């Protein structure tokens, strides 16, 4: 009798171990990294180290501006796949995002959402989630919610591949996952993996020859057409407010002058936006709110890079530098700090003279060493210059 009891105990224990193991394996398999249909290479850049150089010309005319983000309250795991890195050491400008009233209200809704999930109240979940996304779209809680939505679309894209339905899911994943890049309480390791996934989605949807209905249009150049003229007069009528360099890059042309009559080109409908996250020392290029690329940047000493919304105005290659009225430092002069490109912000009631430019001090990237402008490595600023046009929006946040 005792032997039978012992056999039953051992058998039950073995079943429990077997079941736990395979349940864990199934869960891990669901979270494995997604293999995406990639049609282009994503350049990799590494932040620089400490350095110093001269000052730019940005001047604050009035009081401070901008909008603080949310505070970090310990790192949470995004769970995008099963191989997410740890949080590396990062440089800090001393301007960590601070909590806001809006984020406090969003956190209260997030707690309500968790209660509804625990209780299995699907109607309440839907109602609270919709309110969170509508009333607090830039809160951490809303971004976490969109992350979950994006992960579902990403899994659907993996299952359906390059079919029409699969590409539709890829577009939804691209749109919903991008806001998760700006969650303040997620680890940098998670965000780096997310940037890789989003970069692959951008390559698949944007930087490829694939035509996607409702996303882009096709134009067949005629004799005498130039990308400059088309980007000024034709494409904006479609809602495509793009620079010639960006259209050239999308279509694999060596330059905007590479347009050939009779060879159709892809023209995505939308526009490029720039977003600078000061506490990350990182500049993001977005297309209609979806991630395209990101670059490390240098910023102003003592928080002098202004917060807020700006618009690109004057753009110059090989710019001269005017550190003060009546003083000109020509391009090529060792004292000229602007590098090979200048994208100036239109002056506002509060600020004048700020912009994005290159630097002769690459070691200053990732540091607060300028007098307020955003500086970039040469290859990065030249790429951004080609993708940007007068009128491109820039948003700088903490």
C-alpha positions in Angstrom: 0.0 0.0 0.0 2.8 2.4 0.9 4.6 1.7 -2.3 1.5 2.7 -4.3 1.2 6.0 -2.4 4.8 6.7 -3.1 4.4 6.1 -6.8 1.4 8.4 -6.9 3.3 11.2 -5.1 6.3 10.8 -7.5 4.1 10.7 -10.5 2.2 13.9 -9.5 5.5 15.7 -8.8 6.8 14.7 -12.2 3.7 15.9 -14.0 3.9 19.3 -12.2 7.6 19.8 -13.2 6.8 18.7 -16.8 3.8 21.1 -17.0 5.7 24.0 -15.5 8.6 23.5 -17.8 6.6 23.4 -21.0 4.3 26.3 -19.9 7.4 28.4 -19.4 8.9 27.4 -22.7 5.6 28.3 -24.6 5.5 31.7 -22.9 9.2 32.3 -23.7 8.6 31.3 -27.4 5.7 33.8 -27.6 8.1 36.6 -26.5 11.0 35.7 -28.9 12.3 38.5 -31.1 10.4 39.0 -34.3 12.1 38.5 -37.7 10.9 41.3 -39.8 11.1 41.8 -43.6 14.0 44.3 -43.7 15.0 46.0 -46.9 17.7 48.3 -45.8 20.6 48.8 -43.4 20.2 50.8 -40.2 23.3 52.8 -39.4 24.6 52.4 -35.8 26.1 55.3 -33.9 27.6 55.3 -30.4 27.5 58.3 -28.0 30.7 60.2 -27.5 32.6 60.9 -24.3 33.5 64.1 -22.5 34.8 67.2 -24.4 34.6 70.9 -24.7 34.6 73.6 -27.3 33.3 77.2 -28.0 29.8 78.6 -27.7 26.9 78.9 -30.1 24.7 82.0 -30.5 21.4 80.9 -28.9 19.9 83.6 -26.7 16.9 83.4 -24.4 14.6 86.4 -24.8 12.1 85.7 -22.1 11.1 83.2 -19.4 11.4 79.4 -19.7 9.1 77.3 -21.8 8.5 73.7 -22.7 6.6 70.8 -21.1 8.1 68.5 -18.5 7.6 64.8 -18.9 6.8 62.3 -16.2 9.1 61.1 -13.4 10.7 57.7 -13.4 9.5 55.5 -10.5 11.7 52.4 -10.9 12.2 50.6 -14.2 9.5 48.4 -15.6 10.1 45.7 -18.2 8.6 46.1 -21.7 8.6 42.4 -22.5 9.1 42.9 -26.2 11.2 39.8 -26.5 13.2 37.4 -24.3 16.6 38.9 -24.7 16.5 42.5 -23.3 19.6 44.1 -22.0 20.3 45.6 -18.6 20.3 49.3 -18.0 23.7 50.8 -19.0 25.2 53.8 -17.3 24.1 57.0 -19.1 25.2 60.6 -19.2 22.8 63.0 -17.5 22.3 66.7 -18.1 20.8 67.1 -14.6 17.3 67.6 -16.1 15.5 64.4 -15.4 11.8 64.5 -16.3 9.7 65.7 -13.4 6.2 64.5 -12.4 3.3 66.5 -13.6 -0.4 66.8 -12.6 -1.4 65.2 -15.8 0.7 62.2 -15.1 -0.7 61.9 -11.6 -4.2 61.8 -13.1 -3.1 59.3 -15.6 -1.7 57.1 -12.9 -5.0 57.2 -11.1 -6.7 55.9 -14.3 -4.0 53.3 -14.7 -4.8 52.0 -11.2 -8.5 51.8 -12.1 -7.6 49.9 -15.3 -5.6 47.4 -13.3 -8.6 46.8 -11.0 -10.9 46.3 -14.0 -8.4 43.8 -15.4 -8.2 41.9 -12.1 -12.0 41.8 -11.9 -12.3 40.7 -15.5 -14.5 43.7 -16.4 -13.9 44.0 -20.1 -16.3 46.9 -20.6 -14.6 48.9 -17.8 -11.2 48.1 -19.3 -12.3 49.4 -22.7 -13.9 52.5 -21.2 -10.9 53.4 -19.0 -8.3 52.7 -21.7 -10.1 54.9 -24.2 -10.3 57.7 -21.6 -6.6 57.3 -20.8 -5.6 57.5 -24.5 -7.9 60.5 -25.2 -7.3 62.7 -22.1 -3.6 61.8 -21.3 -2.0 60.6 -24.6 1.5 61.6 -23.5 1.5 60.1 -20.1 3.5 57.1 -19.2 0.3 55.1 -18.5 -1.0 55.8 -22.0 2.3 54.8 -23.5 2.4 51.5 -21.6 -1.1 50.9 -22.9 -0.1 51.6 -26.5 2.9 49.4 -26.0 0.6 46.4 -25.2 -1.4 47.2 -28.3 1.7 47.5 -30.5 3.0 44.1 -29.2 -0.2 42.4 -30.3 0.0 44.0 -33.8 3.7 43.0 -34.0 2.8 39.3 -33.2 0.1 39.5 -35.9 2.6 40.8 -38.4 4.9 37.9 -37.6 2.2 35.4 -38.2 0.9 37.0 -41.4 4.2 38.1 -42.9 4.3 40.2 -46.1 0.6 39.7 -47.0 -1.7 42.7 -47.3 -3.1 42.0 -43.9 0.4 41.5 -42.4 1.7 44.8 -43.7 -1.4 46.5 -42.3 -0.5 45.0 -38.9 3.1 46.2 -39.3 1.8 49.7 -39.9 -0.3 49.5 -36.7 2.7 48.1 -34.7 4.9 51.0 -36.0 2.4 53.6 -34.9 1.6 52.1 -31.5 5.1 51.1 -30.5 6.8 54.4 -31.2 5.3 56.2 -28.1 6.9 53.6 -25.9 10.3 55.0 -26.7 9.4 58.0 -24.5 8.3 56.0 -21.4 10.4 57.3 -18.6 10.3 54.3 -16.3 11.5 51.7 -18.8 15.1 50.6 -18.9 17.5 51.8 -21.6 18.2 48.2 -22.6 14.5 47.7 -23.4 14.4 51.0 -25.4 17.4 50.0 -27.4 15.8 46.7 -28.4 12.6 48.7 -29.2 14.6 51.1 -31.4 16.0 48.1 -33.4 12.5 46.7 -34.0 11.1 50.1 -35.0 14.0 50.7 -37.3 13.3 47.4 -39.0 9.6 48.4 -39.4 10.7 51.7 -40.9 12.9 49.9 -43.4 10.1 47.6 -44.3 7.4 50.3 -44.7 9.3 53.4 -45.6 12.7 52.7 -47.0 11.6 50.0 -49.5 10.2 49.8 -52.9 7.0 48.2 -51.6 3.9 50.2 -52.5 1.4 50.3 -49.6 -2.1 51.4 -50.3 -3.1 54.4 -48.2 0.5 55.0 -47.1 2.2 56.2 -50.2 1.6 57.2 -53.8 3.6 56.6 -57.0 4.8 59.3 -59.3 6.2 58.8 -62.7 8.7 61.6 -63.5 8.4 63.4 -66.8 11.1 65.1 -68.8 12.1 68.3 -67.0 11.0 67.3 -63.6 13.2 67.9 -60.6 12.7 66.7 -57.0 13.0 70.2 -55.8 10.1 71.4 -57.9 8.0 68.3 -57.2 8.5 68.6 -53.4 7.5 72.3 -53.6 4.6 72.2 -56.0 3.2 68.7 -56.6 3.7 66.4 -53.6 2.3 68.8 -51.0 -1.1 68.6 -52.8 -1.1 64.9 -51.9 -0.3 65.7 -48.2 3.4 64.7 -48.7 5.5 67.5 -47.3 8.9 66.1 -47.8 12.4 67.2 -48.6 14.0 66.2 -51.9 16.8 64.4 -49.9 14.2 62.3 -48.0 12.4 61.3 -51.2 15.8 60.4 -52.8 16.8 58.3 -49.8 13.5 56.4 -49.8 13.9 55.6 -53.5 17.6 54.6 -53.3 18.8 57.6 -55.4 22.3 58.8 -54.8 21.1 62.4 -54.7 18.0 64.5 -55.5 19.5 65.0 -59.0 19.3 61.2 -59.7 15.6 61.4 -60.8 15.0 59.8 -64.2 12.1 60.3 -66.5 9.8 57.3 -66.7 11.1 55.5 -63.6 8.4 55.6 -61.0 9.2 56.8 -57.5 7.6 56.1 -54.1 6.2 59.2 -52.3 5.0 58.5 -48.7 2.1 60.8 -47.6 3.1 62.7 -44.5 6.0 64.7 -43.1 9.1 64.4 -41.1 9.3 65.6 -37.5 12.2 66.0 -35.1 12.1 65.3 -31.4 14.9 65.9 -28.9 14.9 64.1 -25.5 17.3 66.1 -23.4 17.8 63.6 -20.6 18.8 61.0 -23.1 21.0 63.3 -25.2 19.1 61.8 -28.2 17.4 63.2 -31.3 14.6 61.2 -32.9 13.4 61.5 -36.5 9.8 60.6 -36.9 7.5 60.3 -39.9 4.0 61.2 -39.0 4.7 60.3 -35.4 6.4 57.0 -36.2 10.1 56.2 -35.5 12.5 56.5 -38.4 16.0 56.9 -36.9 17.7 58.3 -33.8 21.0 60.0 -33.2 23.1 61.0 -30.2 23.5 64.7 -29.7 25.3 67.3 -27.6 23.3 70.0 -25.7 23.7 73.3 -23.9 25.6 73.8 -20.6 23.5 74.3 -17.5 20.3 73.4 -19.3 20.6 76.2 -21.8 19.0 74.2 -24.7 15.4 75.6 -24.7 12.4 73.4 -24.2 9.3 73.7 -26.4 8.2 73.6 -30.0 10.2 75.1 -32.9 10.2 75.2 -36.6 13.2 74.9 -38.9 13.8 78.2 -40.8 17.1 78.9 -42.5 19.2 76.0 -43.6 22.9 76.3 -44.8 25.6 74.0 -46.0 29.2 75.0 -44.8 27.8 77.8 -42.7 29.6 80.9 -41.5 29.3 81.6 -37.8 28.2 84.9 -36.3 28.9 84.7 -32.6 27.8 88.2 -32.1 26.5 91.2 -34.1 29.0 92.3 -36.7 31.4 89.4 -36.1 31.8 86.8 -38.9 33.7 83.5 -38.5 33.9 81.9 -42.0 33.4 78.2 -42.6 36.7 76.4 -42.4 38.1 78.7 -39.8 39.3 76.7 -36.7 37.1 79.0 -34.5 33.9 78.2 -36.4 32.0 75.7 -34.2 29.1 74.9 -36.6 30.5 72.1 -38.6 29.2 71.4 -42.1 25.5 72.0 -41.6 23.2 74.5 -40.0 19.4 74.1 -39.4 18.3 77.2 -37.6 15.0 77.5 -35.7 12.7 80.4 -36.5 12.9 83.0 -33.8 10.1 83.0 -31.3 8.9 85.5 -28.7 11.3 83.9 -26.2 14.2 82.5 -28.2 16.4 83.5 -31.1 19.6 82.1 -32.6 19.1 78.4 -31.7 19.4 75.5 -34.1 20.8 72.1 -35.0 24.4 71.9 -36.4 27.5 69.8 -36.7 30.6 70.1 -34.5 34.4 69.9 -34.8 34.4 68.3 -31.3 32.9 64.9 -31.7 33.8 64.0 -28.1 31.2 66.6 -26.9 28.4 64.4 -28.3 26.5 63.0 -25.3 27.5 65.9 -23.1 26.2 69.3 -22.1 29.0 71.4 -23.7 27.3 73.9 -26.1 25.8 77.3 -25.3 22.3 76.0 -26.2 22.2 74.6 -29.7 21.8 70.9 -30.5 25.0 69.5 -32.1 25.5 66.3 -34.0 28.3 64.1 -35.5 29.1 65.1 -39.1 27.6 62.0 -40.8 24.4 62.3 -38.7 23.9 66.0 -39.2 24.4 65.7 -43.0 21.9 62.9 -43.1 19.4 64.9 -41.1 20.0 68.0 -43.2 19.0 66.0 -46.3 15.8 64.8 -44.7 14.8 68.2 -43.3 13.2 71.2 -45.0 12.2 74.7 -43.9 9.0 74.2 -42.0 10.0 70.9 -40.3 8.7 70.9 -36.7 11.1 70.4 -33.8 10.1 69.5 -30.3 12.5 69.6 -27.4 11.6 67.9 -24.2 13.3 67.2 -20.9 
